[in-house]
Structure formats: structure tokens, C-alpha cells
């Protein structure tokens, strides 16, 4: 029996996210995020299951979204067990001059 091929049509102005497969707006910042996602998996050997995209955090009464969140392999994926939070900016942004919605750091 011949194998079925799946065809995905990506709408204009969108890209398919490397980790979760969702369509996202094709922006300079998104281009940076996709590059980082691919490097996390291919170079740093994180499993896609360890990574969440646009994860909502609870910071006091604020609920900022983190671009990329990583957990240890097999960990419960809760805010309290996050290993790494990554905030992406387009390449022309000087990261030293960006004020983040909250302090993001490696645990």
C-alpha cells in the first residue's frame, strides 16, 4: 500500500514553528526564535518535549509570556521547575538596552 503524503499549506505572512508546529507571524523576532529553537534541539540536544513556546508566567499580578521555556528531561512542566527562560529579540535590537517584563535567568 502506498504511503500517504501529508501536505501542509502555510499561509502568507506565517511560518510553522519548529517546536510546536503552530503557525506564527513571520517577523524578524520570530526568525530569531526559530533559529534558537533549532539550535536548542540540534546542537544542545534538548528534546522538543522539554521546550514550550510562549509560556505564560505568573509574576505577581502580571502574566508575561516567555518566548522559550526549557525544563529538565522528565520534569513536571510547572513554573517552579523551569530550568531556562529565553526572551528573543530581532537581530538589530541591543539586548543590553532592553527592559524585560521580569528578571529572567537560568536556574
N, C-alpha and C positions, 0 to 999 in steps of 0.2 A: 504494500500500500504506500503510495507516495506521501512524503511528509508535507504537512500544511505549512505554508509560509505566512507569517503574520506581518501585515503592512501597517505601519504607524504613520499617520499624516500629521505633521507638526504645523500648526497654524502660523501664518506670517507674524513676525514680531515675537515669536515664542521660541524657547528651547526646552528640550526634555532633560530634566535634572538627572545627573549621573547616579545619585544615591536612591532617590525615592520615585523616579520616573514621572513626577508631576511636571506639567507644563508651567514654565515661568517666563516672565517678560525678559526679552533679550536686551540686557543693558550692560554697560561696561562693568558695573559691580557684579552682575551675575556671571559675566565671563570670568572674573577673578575667582568667584566662588566655585565655579565648575572646575577650574584648574586646580584649586586647592583640594576639592573632593577627590579628583582623580589621583593626585599625589598622595593623599592620605591612604587610599586603598592600594595603589600600585607601588609606591616607594616605601611608605611607612607601615604597610601591611595591616592596617585596620580593616576589620570586616565591615561591610556595608551595614550589618545588623547592629554594630556598635555606634553608628552615626545617625543623628537626627538633624533635619534641616528645618530652620525657622521654628525652633523650640521656644515655647513661651515660658519665661521665668517669672517667679513671684519675688519681687524686691520691694518690701513694704507694701504700700498700696499700688505700686506700679507693676505693670506686666509687660516688660520689654521682651522682644523676640531676639534670640541669639541666632546668628546666621548658621553656625555649625556647632553642634554639641557632640562630645565623644564620651563614652563610658568604657570602663574596663570590660573585657570579654566576659560574658555571662553575668554581669552585674544587673541588679534591678535598675531600670532606667527611670530614676527619680531625680529631682533637682539636688537632693542631698548626696547623691552618689556620682555626680558629674566629675569626670576626670579633666576635661579640657573644654573651654568655650572659645570659639573663634569668631571674630567680627570681621567681615570683609568690606573693603573699600575699593573703589575703582583705582587703577594704577596711578592716576595723576594726583591722588589725594596724599598729602603728607600725614602719615599716621601719627606723628608726634604732635600734630596740631588738632587732632580730632578729639572731641569730648564724648566719651561713651555714656550711654544711659545709666550704666552702673560699672563698678570695677569688675573686670573680667580677668580671671587668672587661672593658671594651671593648679590643680590640687595635688 
